[in-house]
Amino acid sequence: MKNDMEDGKHSEKDAPVVSLEMSPDSSSQPEQLNRIAALKILGLDEKVNAHLVDNRFWQLTKRYRAEKNDDKLKEVTEAYEVASGRAAAKKIEETQQQQAKKYFGKSSRQWNVFFYYAWWKILLILLCAVLGASFLYQMVTRRDYDIRIVGIGHFTMDNTLLTDYSIHDLGYKNPYITAADLVADESETQNSATIYGAAAAAAFLGLDPDVILFDAKTMPYYLSTVVSLDTYYAELKDTLPKSIFDEITPLTGTMKDFYELTAVEGDKIEVKAGDEARHIYGLQISDPELIRALGVANGWQSQKASLVFSVCDSSKDKLKAQELITSIFRDQKEIIARYEAANPSNADTTTTVS
């Protein structure tokens, strides 16, 4: 630093700071300041190199910020723009942009910069457009679905076996089965699918599904979209064999818990009457063979595979939704056997968590 300043023939303390108005080579307009006058303002001579210009500017800005002298800070900044050549470069760039051919108000270079920084926004808009078109298509042209099942959680889902089971065993003619892969709590690394999973889930929920399949970690984030299963769970005790019923875990929660979990920091939570009452909102199975047979592949790195059955609050036929869930619980051995027959290479594999 010392050598640099000696080369410039000035130190920070003894270097004169010439105002723009006093400079003999400057005009009345700061933007017309020439390089010699700009160097004088910075306290440097004409032979100084670019490194010394940068170094001197850094010293002066540090000094004037400490002194809170905004006028001097502005003055040396304008001088630095000229002395470093940046003002000239900026002027050339502005001239080129003005002379360049415009496409919808921007030059080709400006469009390149725009797309470089805004590609993800464009991708998001396109995704929303596709989801919106899909949603519109389902609402307008495909209202003949007789059962709707939507998966929401950090898993992928092959709906082949569940579709066949719904048609051949339960008698549905046109089941709709799909899934949105998402990391609801953002606790794990996102990928190209999960980053837009929440938007996909919102679109699917707009179709008024009957049954929603969650994983245990995701369900609490969607508590407002499902109904209480208190009565239904009690009925299952009399409907299913004890060995099957005992493998079902009821997942409970309160609306107060949901509000607290999903509230944005700083939001005031208003708890109404009944919001603190605990109800059963999902029925969880953890048998990896049945989960795999239903086409679900766990995506969590930190959680074991789980599948939670819930009834959507916007379902047009909640009793039908409950009957489908009961059938899957009751026929689980047959469902597993069909999967293993269709996928002999996977019959001996087990679900693992890394």
C-alpha positions in Angstrom: 0.0 0.0 0.0 2.8 2.4 0.9 4.7 1.8 -2.3 1.5 2.3 -4.3 0.9 5.6 -2.8 4.5 6.7 -3.3 4.2 5.8 -7.0 1.2 8.1 -7.1 3.2 10.8 -5.3 0.4 11.4 -2.7 -0.7 10.0 0.6 -4.2 9.9 1.9 -3.5 12.7 4.4 -1.6 15.2 2.2 -3.4 14.6 -1.1 -5.5 17.6 -2.1 -9.1 17.1 -3.0 -10.1 19.5 -5.7 -13.7 20.3 -6.1 -15.5 19.9 -9.4 -16.2 23.6 -9.6 -12.6 24.7 -8.8 -11.0 22.4 -11.3 -9.5 24.5 -14.1 -10.0 21.7 -16.7 -13.6 20.9 -15.7 -16.7 22.3 -17.1 -19.8 23.4 -15.2 -21.3 19.9 -15.8 -19.8 17.1 -13.8 -20.4 14.5 -16.5 -18.1 16.5 -18.8 -15.2 16.3 -16.4 -12.0 15.2 -18.2 -9.5 12.7 -16.9 -6.8 15.1 -15.8 -9.2 17.1 -13.7 -10.7 13.9 -12.3 -7.3 12.7 -11.3 -6.6 16.0 -9.5 -9.8 15.6 -7.5 -8.6 12.1 -6.5 -5.2 13.6 -5.6 -3.3 11.8 -8.3 -1.1 12.8 -11.3 -1.5 11.9 -14.9 0.9 9.0 -15.0 -0.8 6.9 -12.3 -1.9 3.4 -13.3 -5.4 1.8 -13.0 -4.5 0.0 -9.8 -3.6 3.2 -8.0 -6.8 4.9 -9.2 -8.8 2.0 -7.7 -6.8 2.1 -4.5 -7.1 5.9 -4.1 -10.8 5.7 -4.6 -11.2 3.0 -2.0 -9.2 5.2 0.5 -11.3 8.3 -0.1 -14.6 6.6 0.0 -13.6 4.9 3.3 -12.6 8.3 4.7 -15.8 10.2 3.6 -18.1 7.5 4.7 -16.5 7.6 8.1 -16.9 11.4 8.1 -20.5 11.0 6.7 -19.6 13.6 4.1 -22.1 12.7 1.3 -21.1 15.7 -0.9 -17.4 14.7 -1.1 -18.4 11.1 -1.5 -20.5 11.9 -4.5 -17.7 14.1 -5.9 -14.9 11.5 -5.7 -17.3 8.9 -7.1 -18.0 11.0 -10.2 -14.3 11.7 -10.5 -13.5 8.0 -10.2 -16.0 7.1 -13.0 -14.1 9.5 -15.3 -10.5 8.7 -14.2 -11.1 4.9 -14.4 -12.7 5.1 -17.8 -15.9 3.6 -16.6 -17.9 6.7 -17.5 -16.7 6.5 -21.1 -17.4 2.8 -21.3 -20.9 3.4 -19.9 -21.5 6.2 -22.4 -20.4 3.9 -25.3 -22.7 1.1 -24.0 -25.7 3.5 -23.7 -25.0 4.8 -27.3 -24.8 1.2 -28.6 -28.1 0.3 -26.9 -29.8 3.4 -28.2 -28.6 2.6 -31.8 -29.3 -1.1 -31.5 -32.4 -2.6 -33.1 -35.2 -2.9 -30.6 -37.5 -5.9 -30.1 -40.5 -5.1 -28.0 -38.6 -2.1 -26.5 -35.4 -4.0 -25.7 -32.1 -4.6 -27.6 -30.9 -8.2 -28.2 -28.3 -7.7 -25.5 -30.9 -6.5 -23.0 -33.1 -9.5 -23.8 -30.1 -11.8 -23.2 -29.5 -10.3 -19.8 -33.2 -10.5 -19.0 -33.4 -14.2 -19.9 -30.2 -14.9 -18.0 -31.6 -13.6 -14.7 -35.3 -14.3 -15.2 -35.3 -17.8 -16.7 -36.8 -19.4 -13.5 -39.6 -16.9 -13.5 -40.4 -17.8 -17.1 -40.2 -21.5 -16.2 -42.6 -20.9 -13.3 -45.1 -19.1 -15.5 -45.0 -21.9 -18.1 -45.5 -24.5 -15.4 -48.5 -22.6 -14.0 -49.9 -22.2 -17.5 -49.6 -26.0 -18.1 -51.1 -26.8 -14.7 -53.9 -24.3 -15.3 -54.6 -25.7 -18.7 -54.7 -29.2 -17.2 -57.0 -28.1 -14.5 -59.3 -26.4 -17.0 -59.3 -29.5 -19.1 -60.3 -31.7 -16.2 -63.0 -29.3 -15.1 -64.5 -28.8 -18.5 -64.1 -32.0 -20.5 -63.5 -34.8 -18.0 -66.1 -34.4 -15.3 -67.0 -38.1 -15.7 -64.4 -39.4 -13.2 -66.2 -41.6 -10.7 -63.4 -41.6 -8.1 -60.6 -39.2 -7.6 -57.4 -40.1 -5.7 -54.6 -37.6 -5.2 -51.2 -38.2 -3.6 -49.5 -35.3 -1.9 -46.1 -35.9 -0.3 -42.4 -36.5 -0.9 -42.9 -39.6 -3.0 -43.4 -40.7 -6.6 -46.4 -42.8 -7.5 -47.1 -45.4 -10.2 -50.9 -45.5 -10.4 -51.1 -48.6 -12.7 -52.0 -51.2 -10.0 -54.3 -48.9 -8.1 -56.1 -48.0 -11.3 -56.6 -51.7 -12.2 -57.8 -52.5 -8.7 -60.3 -49.6 -8.8 -61.7 -50.7 -12.1 -61.7 -54.5 -11.8 -62.3 -55.0 -8.1 -64.3 -51.9 -7.0 -66.2 -51.4 -10.3 -65.2 -47.8 -11.1 -65.3 -47.0 -14.8 -63.0 -44.0 -14.9 -60.8 -43.4 -11.8 -58.5 -40.4 -11.7 -55.3 -41.1 -9.8 -52.3 -38.7 -9.7 -49.7 -37.4 -7.3 -47.6 -34.2 -6.5 -44.1 -34.8 -5.2 -43.1 -32.1 -2.7 -41.0 -31.4 0.4 -43.6 -29.5 2.5 -41.2 -28.5 5.3 -38.2 -27.7 3.0 -36.0 -29.9 5.2 -34.4 -31.7 2.3 -32.8 -30.8 -1.0 -35.4 -29.9 -3.7 -35.2 -31.3 -7.2 -36.8 -30.3 -10.5 -40.1 -32.1 -9.5 -40.4 -31.1 -5.9 -39.7 -27.4 -6.4 -43.0 -27.0 -8.2 -44.8 -29.7 -6.2 -46.8 -27.3 -4.1 -48.3 -25.7 -7.2 -49.2 -29.1 -8.6 -50.8 -30.1 -5.3 -52.9 -26.9 -5.3 -54.1 -27.7 -8.9 -55.0 -31.3 -8.0 -56.9 -30.2 -4.8 -58.9 -27.9 -7.1 -60.4 -31.1 -8.7 -62.2 -32.0 -5.5 -60.5 -35.3 -4.9 -62.2 -38.0 -2.8 -59.2 -39.6 -1.2 -55.9 -37.9 -0.5 -52.7 -40.0 0.1 -50.0 -38.3 2.2 -46.8 -39.3 3.9 -46.8 -38.9 7.7 -44.5 -35.8 7.5 -46.6 -34.0 4.9 -50.1 -34.5 6.2 -50.0 -31.9 9.0 -49.3 -29.2 6.4 -52.7 -30.0 4.7 -54.9 -30.5 7.7 -57.3 -27.9 6.4 -58.1 -29.9 3.3 -59.3 -33.1 5.0 -62.1 -34.1 7.3 -62.2 -35.7 10.8 -62.2 -39.5 10.7 -63.1 -40.1 14.3 -66.3 -41.9 13.6 -65.0 -43.8 10.6 -62.0 -45.1 12.6 -64.3 -46.4 15.2 -66.4 -48.2 12.6 -63.3 -49.8 11.1 -62.7 -51.6 14.4 -65.9 -53.5 13.8 -65.4 -53.9 10.1 -61.8 -55.1 9.7 -60.1 -58.2 11.1 -58.2 -57.3 14.3 -54.8 -58.2 12.7 -55.4 -55.6 10.0 -56.9 -53.0 12.2 -54.0 -53.1 14.7 -51.6 -52.2 11.9 -53.4 -48.9 11.2 -52.1 -45.9 13.1 -54.6 -43.0 13.5 -52.9 -39.6 13.0 -54.4 -36.8 15.1 -54.1 -33.1 15.1 -55.8 -29.8 16.0 -56.5 -26.8 13.8 -54.5 -24.7 16.2 -51.5 -26.9 15.5 -52.1 -26.4 11.7 -52.3 -22.6 12.0 -49.1 -22.5 14.1 -47.3 -24.8 11.6 -48.2 -22.9 8.5 -48.2 -19.3 9.8 -45.8 -16.8 8.3 -43.5 -15.3 10.8 -45.1 -12.2 12.3 -48.7 -13.3 11.5 -51.2 -13.2 14.4 -52.9 -16.5 14.9 -56.6 -16.3 15.7 -57.9 -19.4 17.5 -61.6 -20.0 17.2 -63.9 -22.2 19.3 -63.1 -25.9 18.5 -59.6 -25.2 17.0 -57.9 -26.8 20.0 -60.0 -30.0 19.8 -58.0 -33.0 18.7 -59.3 -35.3 15.9 -58.2 -38.1 13.7 -57.4 -36.8 10.2 -55.5 -39.6 8.7 -55.0 -43.4 8.9 -51.4 -44.4 8.4 -49.9 -47.7 7.2 -46.2 -48.5 7.4 -46.0 -51.9 5.7 -43.3 -51.3 3.1 -44.7 -54.2 0.9 -48.2 -52.7 0.8 -46.9 -49.2 0.2 -44.7 -50.4 -2.7 -47.6 -52.5 -4.1 -49.7 -49.3 -4.2 -47.1 -47.8 -6.5 -45.6 -45.4 -3.9 -41.8 -44.9 -3.7 -40.6 -43.0 -0.7 -38.6 -39.8 -1.5 -37.5 -38.9 2.0 -33.9 -39.4 3.0 -34.6 -38.9 6.7 -38.0 -40.6 7.0 -39.1 -44.2 6.6 -41.8 -44.9 4.0 -45.3 -44.2 5.2 -48.7 -43.8 3.6 -51.6 -41.9 5.2 -55.2 -42.2 3.9 -57.4 -39.1 4.3 -60.8 -38.0 3.0 -60.8 -34.6 1.2 -63.2 -32.0 2.7 -64.4 -31.1 -0.8 -65.2 -34.6 -1.9 -68.7 -34.9 -3.3 -69.1 -38.4 -1.9 -67.2 -38.9 1.4 -68.9 -42.2 2.0 -67.5 -43.5 -1.3 -64.1 -42.3 -0.3 -64.3 -44.2 3.0 -65.4 -47.4 1.2 -62.4 -47.2 -1.1 -60.0 -46.9 1.9 -61.7 -49.8 3.7 -61.4 -52.0 0.6 -57.7 -51.3 0.3 -57.1 -52.2 4.0 -59.3 -55.3 3.6 -57.7 -56.5 0.3 -54.1 -55.6 1.1 -52.8 -59.2 0.9 -54.3 -59.7 -2.5 -52.9 -56.3 -3.7 -49.4 -57.3 -2.5 -49.7 -60.7 -4.2 -50.7 -59.0 -7.5 -47.8 -56.6 -7.4 -45.3 -59.4 -6.7 -46.7 -61.4 -9.6 -46.4 -58.5 -11.9 -42.9 -57.5 -10.6 -41.1 -60.7 -9.6 -37.7 -58.9 -9.7 -38.9 -56.6 -6.9 -40.7 -59.1 -4.8 -37.8 -59.6 -2.4 -36.8 -55.9 -2.1 -37.5 -53.9 1.0 -38.0 -50.2 1.5 -34.9 -48.6 3.0 -34.0 -45.2 4.3 -30.5 -43.8 3.8 
